Amino acid sequence: MIKTTIHGLEDGSGAVFLPREMLDSLNLQVGDQLQVIETDDGFILRPVRDDNHERQINAARDVMDKYEAALCKLAK
């Protein structure tokens, strides 16, 4: 379980900060949108995914660049 705090903003609203580890594990980045779904037990945060696959392609390219040597060996 990860705990976080609601931080007050100048306009009186609040902001919830998510730890980097959580963002990384959920493949989220600053600027991504989340749906907030209210339930009887609390809230569910769900990423809003668009139909654009550009982000997925960029992530795959990053992995391929990082492990290029290993992927070349496996391809033989």
Summary of the structure (lengths in Angstrom):
residues: 76
radius of gyration: 17.8
end to end distance: 43.0
largest distance: 59.8
contacts: 110
relative contact order: 0.09
helix: 36%
strand: 24%
